[in-house]
Amino acid sequence: MTVEDENVGPSSLEIQQSGQAKAPMKVVIVVAAIAAGVQFGWALQLSLLTPYVQLLGVPHTWVAFVWLCGPISGLLVQPIAGYYSDNCTSRFGRRRPFIAGGAILVAIAVFLIGFAADIGVASGDPTGKAPKPRATAVFVVGFWILDVANNTLQGPCRALLADLSGGEARRMSTSNALFSFFMAVGNVLGYAAGSYTHLYKILPFSKTEACDVYCANLKVCFMIAIAILLIITILALVFVRETPQEAAEPDPAKKGQIPVFGELFGALKELPRPMWIVMLVTAFNWVAWFPFLLFDTDWMGREVYGGKVGEGTLYDQGVRAGALGLMINSVVLGFASLGVQFLAKGYVGVKKIWGGANFILAIGMALTVIVTKAAQNSRHYGPDGALQPPESGVKIGALAVFAFLGIPLSVTFSIPFAMASIFSSDSGSGQGLSLGLLNLAIVVPQMFVSVLSGPWDALFGGGNLPAFVVGAVSAAVSGVLALTMLPSPPADAMENQGLTAGGPH
């Protein structure tokens, strides 16, 4: 999983050198709408794929390792795609070949994920609840391709929006806001689709002997996602006219350097102290966030609804309720981001906003323990002895946690990026480079959590609460660091950053 870089894109000088003219706003809107297609699929990943891979037979302890692709691809693929799209001399333009290639890879990945169970059974996997090793292998390959494809697609798409702005800061800010808006739209649509239990009836053939109702719903959701993405991408590629870039003469001074990473890691040597603190606060912040983003719907199915993977319908009901909670979370995130814009304009200190948001996150993660205990204490059984869904109060409490966490998420997706841009600009670094450095503070904690969260949970008897408790402690540490060590940037600089909420990838 990686996080969308908020101000990623070429500088005004780079735009002028590319010769790209400012595009009409309708073209900018179509390009920004690609974010809805990407985020629709990403919302499905967050809400449905952790439970699905367990249905294929992967133990809960090992699920987090499957998600290692996100931070790894974010660390490697996103900067590589951005670097080579900056220097692409194709006659089709700098960005369009990467956007088209990313969309095609997404289509391939979605097919592999959606039809993993069918492919597995056709190649020798057993039907029923038995582990399906071949289906799991197909799923993992598709899942990794999907994350690579998303990172290949999103960076050049952001950069294209900057190109189409013609070097105007106000147009760039508007384009960035439109991209974030369509991300929110994709989130809401994706989580809504993931929470609807009868979607498979639209395409009845999706339900097969190898693919039950849950699997069929997932398959149809991804078919819808790829249809939306391909339609919008094709429209964008048709409407956009990029000016091809001429090949640049090689720079002798950079001979022997590793492209992208030589510049990225070389900048760490001269990083100013405020930027180190921003990265430290961000790292603890993401140690807190990633367990919840990884296991939120699984938590609903296991701890809140009391279900077991592949046994009965309670677990599936909990996962659907979790998808509904994520949709509510996205709505709150959208409205809260407007509040962050208002508060960041000097009414409240930025370090107080970030520190306070991290304490809210700590409270939210702690509330998962309270909701879980309430659910366990109110378990009840029907006349046939079957465990029943949780009481209404427990359901409302769980959904309230999702809504509550939308507030600190809006801060996590905005303020750190703006502060990184400010502190790095003060030291003479470019924004793209500074956000690349900040991305290190995001993906490294994600890899840390992916490797350790499963064994850590297993050490305490399984379930998700041990990792959530660690998340609560890490969020509190992040809040303390933000309030005590983080310097306050100038208020006018924060206003100039055009704070908007992005999303995790």
Summary of the structure (lengths in Angstrom):
residues: 505
radius of gyration: 22.5
end to end distance: 4.3
largest distance: 79.9
contacts: 1904
relative contact order: 0.16
helix: 74%
strand: 1%
